[in-house]
Amino acid sequence: MIYRTLKDLCPMTEFRIESKSNPVIKMAKKLKEKKYRNETRLFLVEGFRFLEEALKSGKKIDKIFYVPEKEEDFRKYIEPNLKGEEIYSVPEALLKELSSTVHPQGVIGVVHMDESSDNHGADPFRNSMYLYLDGLQDPGNLGTIIRSAHAAEAGGILLGKNTVDPYSDKVLRSSMGSIFHLPLYRDGDMMLKKLQNQGYKLAVTSLDATRSIYEEDLAQNLILVIGNEGSGVTKEIQDNAEMLLKIPMPGGAESLNAAVAASVILFEKVRQTQEKYL
């Protein structure tokens, strides 16, 4: 049952849900599954600061659930950014039904996926670096790459086949809110071809590379490929690469973590670009 109330101290309309069999709760709970997220183009965002970031970035929020015990945090982080979203007050036990964490923070939002990035945006060629993920599987790696790409002002992330779902809770948490500021291209292969047709060079890390990232000219339009953590970049992508890169490792380690390698290259590109144009 839903009880509709109007808060004395707040002009927003709020609803109360107390049963986990309520259809609104059942719908939101399904969003913990990748299949349902893809069908509805919705995903869950948990935590006051994280949801505040989504609201401030202009993302469309469908519904917000919070526990009354966290009303002070709700008024501080969420209420000032509301634009007419549906607000539901729920018991803590009910919020746990939607949460993917052991100790929920007290608020969860249902957020629309960014359709503009899926449609490649109005001007997808304004940035000089994009990343293509070739079967990346670790959620923590993807979240960290999104965060580094945002910080380095990359144009976006191209999601290749078999890449981990960017809207899973583990990816979202590790992105630290950067996912709301960086375009994600779900049809990464199509976008890859478009960028190549615009003159972007395909760059991959390779043991066959003869020049390091400090010797190559990274201050140009590039698509940096990050491969699967175990098998690396596929042969098809490797064969089509126009630039082979290596990261000097004088300590003798066999390889770097995928997210670390991506971050090192991204910020070497930032350094070279600033030296060339600033």
C-alpha positions in Angstrom: 0.0 0.0 0.0 1.2 3.6 -0.8 0.3 6.5 1.5 0.5 9.9 -0.1 1.6 12.7 2.2 2.8 16.3 1.9 5.8 17.3 4.0 5.1 20.4 6.1 8.7 21.6 5.6 9.1 20.6 1.9 7.0 21.5 -1.1 7.7 18.2 -2.8 5.1 15.4 -3.1 6.2 12.3 -1.3 4.8 8.7 -1.2 5.1 6.1 1.4 5.7 2.4 0.6 5.8 -0.3 3.2 5.4 -3.6 1.3 8.1 -5.3 -0.8 5.3 -6.7 -2.9 4.5 -3.2 -4.1 4.9 -3.0 -7.9 7.2 0.1 -7.7 9.6 -1.8 -5.4 9.4 -5.0 -7.5 10.3 -3.0 -10.7 13.2 -1.2 -9.0 14.5 -4.5 -7.6 14.7 -6.0 -11.1 17.2 -3.3 -12.0 19.8 -5.3 -10.1 19.8 -7.6 -13.1 21.8 -6.6 -16.2 19.1 -7.9 -18.6 16.4 -5.7 -17.0 18.6 -2.7 -17.0 19.2 -3.1 -20.7 15.5 -3.5 -21.4 14.4 -0.5 -19.5 17.4 1.7 -20.0 17.4 2.4 -16.2 19.9 1.7 -13.5 20.2 2.1 -9.7 22.4 4.7 -8.0 23.1 4.3 -4.3 24.3 6.8 -1.7 23.6 10.5 -1.0 26.8 12.0 -2.5 26.6 9.7 -5.5 23.0 10.5 -6.2 23.7 14.2 -5.6 26.3 14.0 -8.3 23.8 12.4 -10.7 21.3 15.2 -10.1 23.8 18.0 -10.4 25.2 16.5 -13.7 21.7 16.8 -15.2 21.0 13.1 -15.4 17.3 12.3 -15.6 16.2 10.6 -12.4 13.0 8.5 -12.5 12.4 7.7 -8.8 14.2 8.2 -5.4 13.8 6.0 -2.4 15.0 7.0 1.1 14.6 6.0 4.7 13.0 8.6 7.1 15.9 8.2 9.5 18.1 9.8 6.9 15.9 12.8 6.3 18.6 15.3 7.4 21.0 13.9 4.7 18.2 13.8 2.2 17.4 17.5 2.8 21.2 18.4 2.6 22.2 16.5 -0.5 19.1 15.6 -2.5 16.3 18.1 -1.9 18.1 21.2 -3.2 18.7 19.4 -6.6 15.2 18.0 -7.1 13.3 18.8 -10.3 10.0 17.0 -9.8 11.3 13.4 -9.4 9.0 10.8 -7.7 10.0 10.5 -4.0 9.3 7.4 -1.9 9.8 7.1 1.8 10.5 3.4 2.7 11.5 1.4 5.8 15.2 0.5 6.1 14.4 -3.2 5.5 12.7 -2.4 2.2 15.6 -0.2 1.0 17.9 -3.2 1.7 15.8 -5.1 -0.9 17.1 -2.7 -3.5 20.7 -2.2 -2.2 23.8 -4.1 -3.3 25.8 -3.1 -0.2 25.9 -4.7 3.3 25.1 -1.4 5.0 23.0 0.8 2.7 23.5 4.6 3.1 19.7 5.3 3.1 19.0 6.5 -0.4 18.7 4.9 -3.8 17.8 6.5 -7.1 16.5 5.0 -10.4 18.4 6.8 -13.1 18.0 6.9 -16.9 20.9 5.8 -19.1 22.3 8.6 -21.1 20.7 8.1 -24.5 22.7 11.0 -26.0 26.0 9.2 -25.6 24.5 6.0 -27.0 23.5 8.0 -30.1 27.1 9.4 -30.3 26.1 12.9 -29.2 26.0 16.1 -31.2 29.7 16.5 -31.7 31.6 13.3 -30.9 34.8 14.3 -32.5 35.7 17.3 -30.4 38.2 15.5 -28.2 41.6 14.1 -29.2 41.5 10.8 -27.1 38.9 8.1 -26.9 39.3 4.7 -25.3 38.1 1.4 -26.8 37.6 -1.4 -24.4 38.2 -4.8 -26.1 36.6 -7.3 -23.8 37.5 -5.7 -20.5 35.9 -7.9 -17.7 36.8 -6.5 -14.3 34.3 -4.0 -12.9 36.9 -2.3 -10.8 39.1 -1.7 -13.8 36.3 -0.3 -15.9 35.2 2.1 -13.1 38.8 3.3 -12.6 39.3 3.8 -16.3 36.1 5.9 -16.5 37.4 8.0 -13.6 40.8 8.5 -15.2 39.3 9.2 -18.6 37.1 11.9 -17.1 40.0 13.5 -15.3 42.1 13.5 -18.5 39.2 15.0 -20.5 38.9 12.1 -22.9 36.0 12.2 -25.4 34.4 9.0 -24.1 34.6 5.3 -23.6 33.8 2.9 -26.5 32.5 -0.4 -25.2 33.5 -3.3 -27.3 31.9 -6.8 -27.3 32.1 -8.8 -24.1 33.0 -5.8 -22.0 31.6 -5.7 -18.5 28.3 -3.9 -17.9 29.2 -0.2 -17.0 26.0 0.1 -15.0 26.7 -2.6 -12.5 27.0 -1.5 -8.9 30.7 -2.3 -8.7 31.5 -0.3 -11.8 29.4 2.6 -10.6 31.0 2.7 -7.2 34.6 2.6 -8.5 33.9 5.3 -11.0 33.2 7.7 -8.1 30.7 9.7 -10.0 32.7 10.2 -13.2 30.3 8.0 -15.1 27.9 10.9 -15.0 30.3 13.2 -16.9 31.8 11.0 -19.6 30.0 9.6 -22.7 29.7 5.8 -22.9 29.2 4.4 -26.4 27.5 1.0 -26.0 27.9 0.3 -29.7 31.6 0.7 -29.5 32.4 -1.0 -32.7 30.3 1.4 -34.7 31.8 4.4 -33.0 35.3 3.0 -33.5 34.7 3.0 -37.3 33.3 6.5 -37.3 36.3 7.8 -35.4 38.8 6.0 -37.7 37.0 7.5 -40.7 37.6 10.9 -39.1 41.4 10.2 -39.0 41.8 8.9 -35.4 44.7 6.5 -35.1 44.2 3.2 -33.3 46.8 2.7 -30.6 47.5 -0.4 -28.6 50.1 -1.5 -26.1 52.3 -4.2 -27.4 55.4 -6.2 -26.6 56.4 -5.7 -30.2 56.5 -1.9 -29.8 59.9 -0.3 -30.5 59.0 3.1 -29.0 57.8 4.0 -25.6 54.8 6.3 -24.8 57.4 9.0 -24.0 58.8 8.8 -27.5 55.6 8.5 -29.5 53.5 11.5 -30.5 50.4 11.2 -28.4 49.3 14.8 -28.9 47.1 13.8 -31.9 43.7 12.2 -32.4 44.0 8.7 -30.9 41.8 5.7 -29.9 43.6 3.9 -27.1 42.6 0.2 -26.9 42.5 -1.6 -23.6 42.2 -5.3 -23.9 41.0 -8.2 -21.8 42.9 -8.6 -18.5 43.9 -12.2 -19.3 44.1 -12.5 -23.1 44.9 -8.8 -24.0 43.8 -7.1 -27.2 42.2 -9.4 -29.9 44.3 -10.2 -33.0 41.9 -8.3 -35.3 42.4 -5.1 -33.3 46.1 -5.7 -33.0 46.5 -6.2 -36.7 44.6 -2.9 -37.5 46.6 -0.8 -35.0 48.5 2.1 -36.4 50.5 2.8 -33.3 52.2 0.3 -31.0 53.0 1.6 -27.5 55.0 0.3 -24.6 55.3 1.6 -21.0 58.8 1.5 -19.7 59.0 -0.8 -16.6 62.6 -0.6 -15.3 61.6 -2.6 -12.3 61.1 -5.7 -14.4 57.4 -6.4 -13.8 55.8 -8.5 -16.5 52.8 -6.2 -17.0 50.6 -3.5 -15.4 47.0 -3.7 -14.4 44.7 -2.6 -17.3 43.4 0.4 -15.5 46.8 1.5 -14.3 48.2 1.2 -17.9 45.3 3.2 -19.3 45.8 5.9 -16.7 49.6 6.2 -17.3 49.0 6.6 -21.1 46.1 9.0 -20.7 48.1 11.4 -18.6 51.2 11.2 -20.7 48.9 12.3 -23.5 47.7 15.2 -21.3 51.4 16.2 -20.7 52.3 16.1 -24.4 49.2 18.0 -25.4 49.8 20.7 -22.9 53.4 21.1 -24.0 52.4 21.3 -27.6 49.4 23.6 -27.4 49.6 25.6 -24.1 
